């Protein structure tokens, strides 16, 4: 395994891994005849990845890019995303991944907030980028992937002085916040390597071999899981990441079998969809030893493992700290939402609203740190241009996760709910405040409150409770118009899946919305008279 203390930057780790594991495959793209790129698939060895990264780095350097530049990567889940990221990181540049589902308004915010110096974009996404730039006060140049050599513009400013080191920013990943505007989490080289190291060394039922495992990860590279957890874990251990374009239930088992995957990644929605397929002999026709993920519904956990023949190992992490906690040692607590215990490098407390430790198995917010001496070691470097939010999250010397958990007598942590005003739909974090703000721009809307509803497939769905202005009709046509308004401006998954027209939305004396006073205790909002189910309108574009 590559020693990250001796090789503290991503490029140093890649160079060492290329020397140690040369011909081993590092990245595999499974075949898919319906895909627009690499329909027959592709494998790149450690040596080929290193060569490709070095060649790209030379091209970027010749154009003047280097330490301190920020480059947005609008490359979907293509292998070039990782090649360009590693090339830029080797020069000290910081990468800002783009969610391809962003609407122009959302992409314009990312471009402006991160002040990117360049966007590298697929030809098929150029129109979307131009539409975003038309709404942006910041106008970076862009280069297309397909015409990269000809379209790469010179850097708009000189690189910063100094060499690349472990604390150099490697990525800025945007995560939804309760303010309604996503926050940019700055992740350093040290952070990304430490997360990969933790992933690869938790052991127990999640033990990785060296150069023997193939990790099938269908999750997006613009999120932390595939790009900052499993990929550096594979890099450090001589293993291979199998990176598909996106999760497709109809292709899952074909790709898992054909790619010879030994480890797979899941979300709760993936488990639901795989379980819903007809049982058959193909259920155990695979080489999978274990799956890593989060959000399996307790009633499905043991049944899924019995049917498909491998453990679903629940883990916990977040963009701000993704050295994972995981329930990976027998006997596991299957079906209880258990996700692991504190680690020597991750101290955990469970606290009440006043940051006092709770007693016994009482639920409370999980707060974490590396140690008393170095609380922030291997955490994110901070929220971009928002030191106040960073310090608020770190109040009292502990990072406040916003997740409600309880801890049993053995020290095992169990997930309960999210304290933050967040809807988590199919692995996407949706800030309720962002959807509320969009609804309030519609001329028919007087007031809006957005919250999460449980969903049997997607984990949670967006519920919009809306007070209409006098004279507006409470009808399905009105609800559809509000859906269309949100869907045109926000990523498709953020639009309301349910709409309920309320007479009023209760507020406190300081006019803060009291969402959970909208319905009597114990009420399932899905049973309310007049609630409208618009989930069928939510489609990826």
N, C-alpha and C positions, 0 to 999 in steps of 0.2 A: 504494500500500500504506500502511496506517495505521502511523505512527511510534510504536512503543511507548515510546520515550524521552519523547516529548511527551505520551503518553496512557498512564500507567503503571498504571492500574487497569482492570479489565474493563468497568466502566460507562463510563469515559472513552473506552475504545476502541470500545465499542458506539455511543456517541453520535457519535463522529467518523465511524465507518463508516456510520451511518444518514445522516449529512449527505453523505458522499461517494458512497454507493452506493444511496441511498434506495429506488428501485423494484426493484432487483435482488433476486432471491430469496435468502434466507439459509438457510432451513430448508424442506425438502420431505419430506412423508410420502407414500410411494407408495401407490397404491390397492391394496386387498386386501379383496374382498367377504366373506371369512371372518373378518375382524378385528372385534373388538367395538367399536372406536372408529375414526372417520374411514374407513369402508370405501371411500369414493370418493377418499381422499387429501386432501392440503392443501398449500398453499405459503404461506409467510410471508415477506414482503419484509424488508429491513433496517429500513425505516421502521416496518412493522407490529410487528416484534420489539421495537424500541425503545419504541414506544407501549405495547405489552403489558407489557413489563418495568417501565416507569415507572408504569403504573396499579397493577400488583401491589405495587411498592415503596411506593406511597402507602398502600395498604391495610395492609401489614405495619407501616409506620411509625406509622400511626394506632393500631395495636394495641400499640405500644410496643416493637417489635422493632428491633434495630440492632446497633451495633458490639459484638462480643464474644459475641453469641448464637450458638448452634449449632442447626441445624435439619436433621433427618433427612428425606430425600426418598424415599418409598416409592412411586415413580411409574413403575416399569418403564422402557420406552423411549419413553414418550409425549413429545410436544413440550413439554408442561407442565413436564417435568423441567428443561429448559434455561431456560424462561421464569422459573420460580420460583428457580432457582439464580442467574440473573443479577440478578433483583430483590433477593434477599437479599444477594448480594455487593455490590450498589450501596449498601446500608446499612451494610456492614461485618460482616454476619453470615456465618457459615461453614456450608457445606452438607456433610452427611454422607450420601452416597448409600447406598441399601439394596439389597443383592442379593435379588431376589424369590424366589430358590431357598432362602434361609435357612430353617431350621427354627426353632421358637420359642427354643430354647436359644441358637442363634447370634445371632439378632436381639436377644435379651435382653442378651447380652454387648456388642453394639455400642451399644445404648441406654445401658447402664450405663457402659461405658468412655468413651464420648464425652460423657457427661453432657449429652445433648441437651435443649434447652429446649422443643422442639416436634417433632412428627412430622406431616408432610403425607402423607396416605395415600389411595390409591384406595379407593372404597367396597368394591370386591371384595376388598380386602386387610385390611379392618378386623378381621375375626375372627382372622386370622393375627397382627396387631399385638396384639390383646387377649391372645391366648395367650402371646405373648412377654412382655408386661407382667406377666402373672401369675407369671412366673419371674424378674422383674427387681426388684432393690432400689431402682431409680430409676424414678419414675413420671411421665414427662412427659405433658403434655396433647397431644391430636392434633386436627387439622383434616382433614376429608375434601376431596378435590379437587372432587368434584361439588357439595358444599355449602359451599364454601370461605368465601363471604361470611358465611354464618350460623354456621359452626362455628369460625372462627378465634378462639381464646381470647386474652385479654390476655397479654402477655409476663410471665413469672414473676419477672423482676427488671429493673432499669433497665439500659439499654445502658451500655457503658463510655464514658468521655470520649475525645475525640480524633477526628480525621477518618480516612477511609479512605485508605490509601496502598499502594504497591507491595508492601510486606512484610506487609500485613494478610492473615491466613489466609482463603483462598477456599473450600477444600475439605479434608476429611479422608477419605482413601481407605484402606480396610483391605486389607492385603496379608498373606498367610499367612507365618508365621515358623516357624523350627525349634523354637520353644518350645511349639508347639501352640496358642497363642492368637494370633490375628491382631494385627498392629501397625497403629496408625493413623498414616498418613503425612500430615503437615501440608503442604499446598501453598498457596503465596501467590499473590496476583494477579500478581506479577512472574513467578513460576514458570510459571503457566498461559499468560501472554502470550508468554514466551520460548520455550516449547515449541511454540506455534502458529507463531511466527515462524521457528523452526528448520525445522519441517516444511515450511513454504511456500517456503523459500528455499534448500533444498539443491541445487536446480538439476539440470543434466545431463538424464538421461532422466526425471527427476521434476520437471520445470519446470512451474510453475503459471502460467496466465494471470491477468489481473486482470479479475474479473467474467465469466469465460468458462468456468470449470470447474464440474462438478457431481460431488460426491464421495459415492459410495455406500458407506456404512459400516454393515454389519449387526451390528456388535459392540455390547455393552451399554453404556449410559450410566453405569452404576455402576463401570465400569473406566476406566482412564486413556485408552485409545486413542481412543474416540469423543468423550469429553467434554473432554479436556484436550490432545489432539494435533490431530485433524482439524478439530474445530469451531472452536477459536480460529484455526487456520490459514485456514479459510474466512472467518471474521469479518474478519481483517486484510487479506484480498485481494479482497473483494467477491465471493467465490464462494459456492456453495450446498452445504450438507451434506444429502444424501438419507438420512434416518434411518428405517430399517425397524424393525419390532418385534423381530425376531430372524432369524437365518440359517435359511432353509428351502431346501434344494436344489431342490425342485420349483418354487419361485417366484423363484429367483435371477435367471435370465435374463429372465424376464418383467419383473421390477422394474427390472433394469438397463436393459433396452431402453426401457420405458415412461417411466422417469425421465430418460432421455437422459444417463445417467452417462458421464463421461469418465475418471473415476478410480474404482477400487474398492479396498476393503480386504479382506484375507484372513488366515486362519490356515492352518496345515498341514492341519487337518481339512477346511477348506472346499475346498482344492485337491483333496484325496483324493475328496471327495464329488462335486465337479463333474466330475472326470476319470471317475468311475464311471458317469456318465450316458451313454446311447447317443450316439455321434457323429451329427451331422446338419448341415444347412445353417445352422441357428440358431447354431452355434458361433461364427461370425464376424459374425452379424447384430447388431452393437452399435457404439457409438461410443467404447469404452474405449481410452484411449491408454496407460495403464500401471496396474499394481496395486501397492499398497504392503502389505507384511505380513511375516510371519516364520514359519519352520518348514516350508517346502516341503521334501519329501523329495528328496534329490539326484537319484535316478533319474527323478523326474517333472518336474523343473524345466524342462529344455529341451523335453521332449515337450509339456508343457502350453502353453508359449509358442508352439510351432509350430502346435498344434491351434487355439488360441483367438486367436492373432494379437496378443498384447500381452505386454510383459515383466512378470515377477513380480520386483519390486524388493525384495530382502530388507533389513530394517532391524533395529536393536537399540535397545531402550529399556527402562526399568523405572520403576515408580511413583516411586521416589526420584529419578530423573533421566531425563526423557523428551525431552530435546533430541536427537533421534534420530541415530544413526550409520547409514549406509546405503550399499549398493553400487550407486550410481546413475549412474556414469560409464562409458562404453564405453572399453575392452572390459571387460564385467562377467565375473566368475568364476562362471558359471552352474553349478549342481550341485555346489558345493563347500562350502556353508554359509557363504560369505563374506557379511559384513554391513557392510563399510565400513572406513574408516581414521579415525585421530584427526583432529579438527578444530581450528582455531585456538582455539575456546572449549571444547574437550573434549580434555584431555591423557590419554593412555592408557599404562599400563605393564602388562606381563604378568609375574607374580611367582610365586615358590614359596611354600611354607608359612611360610617365615621372612621373607616380604616382600622377597626379593632377586630382582632381575631375572633371568629365565631366558635361556638362550642360544638363538639361532637360532629354529627353529620348534618348540621344546619347548613343550608345553602348560603353561599356568599360569593362575592366577586373574587376571581383568581387574580392575584398579583404575583409578579415574578421578578427575579433578578439573577445575575450570574453568581454573585457572592457579596458579602458585606464589604470586602475590600475593593472589589471591582464590579459594582452592580451592573454597569452597562456593557461589559465586555461581550463581544460577539452579538450584540443587539444591533438594530438599525442605527444609523448615525444621526437620525433626526428627521423631522418633517421639513421638506424644502421650504425655505423662507418663512417658517412658522415656528420660531423658537418658543413662543408662548404655548402653543399646542404640545410641543415636545415636552416642555417642563411640566405642563399640567398632567400629561400621561405618566410622568416619572415622579409625581409628588410623593414625598416621604421616602424617596430612595428606592421605590419599587415601581415597576411598570404595571399600570392598570390595564388589564386585557379587555375589560368590558364583558367577559364571559362569566356566567353564574354556574358554579360547580358545587359539589359536595365531596367530602373526603371521608372514606370509611376507616375502620379501625386499623386496617393494614396499610394505610397511606394511599390507597388507590383513589384516584380522582375520577369523578363521574360528571359528565356534562349535563346541565339542566336547561339553560336558555342563554340568549344574548341580552345583555343589559343595554347595549347600544340600540339606537333607533335604526335598526338594520333589518332588511328582509334578505334572507339568503335563499336564492332560487337557483337550483341546479348548479351550485358551486359559485354563483355570482353574488357578490355583496351589493345590495341596492340601498342607497341612502334614502330613507323615507322623505327626508326634507327636500331632496332634489326633485322627487316626483311631485311633492306638494307644491313646490315653487313653480313647476311647469303647469300644474292644474290651475294655479291662481293667475296665470297669464291669459287664461281663456275668458272671454268677456261674459260668459254665462255663470261663472263660478264666484260665489261669495266667500266661501270658506272650504278648506280641505284638510283632511287628516288621513295619512297613509300608514298602514301597519301590515304586519305579516299575518297571513292565514295559513294553517297547516295544509299541505297538499300531498295527496297520496303518491304522487310520482315525482314532483319537483322539490320536495322537502317543504318549501314555503312558497306562497304566491302573494302578489301585491293586491291588497284591498284598499280601494280609495273610497273614503266616506266623504261625500260632497254635499255642501249646502249651496243650492242654486240661488241666484238673484231673483227677486220678485218677478213673477210673470213667466219664468222659464218652466218648461214642461218636464216633469219627471217621467221619462220614457226610455225605452231601449234605444231609440234613435239618438236621444241626447247622450246617453252613456257611450254609444258607439262614436259619437262626435268627439267626446272627451278622450276616448281611447285613441282615436286617429290623431288628435292634437298632440298627445304625448308621444305616440309612436313615430310621428314625423320628426320629432326633435330629440328623442332619447333612444338609446339602444333598445331593441325590440323587447328584451326581457324585462325592462323597467316599466313598461306601460301597465296600467291596471288590469289584472286578470279578473277582478271582481269590482263592481261598482255598487255602492249603496247610497241612496239619497236620504240625507238626514235633515230633520227640522232645524237642528242646531248642534254645534260641537261645544261641549263644556270646556271652560277655561278656568284657570286660577285667577286670583286677584291681580297677578302680574301679567295676565293674558297668555300664560303658557297653556297649550292645549292639553287637556286631560283625556288622552285617547282611551284609556281603559275604563273611563266612566261613560263611554258611549253606549255600552251594552250592560245589562244586568249581569252580575257574577254568574258564571257557569253557562252563559249563552254561547252557543256556536253561531257566529255571525252568518255562516252559510245557510242557516235555517231561517233567517229573518225574512219576513214578508217583503217582497219587492226587490230583494237583492238580485243583481244581474251577473250571470256568469259569462265573461268575455274571453275565457282562456283559449277558446278555439281560434281567436283572432291573432294570437301571439305566434308569429312565424318569423324565423330567421330570414333576412333578406340578403 
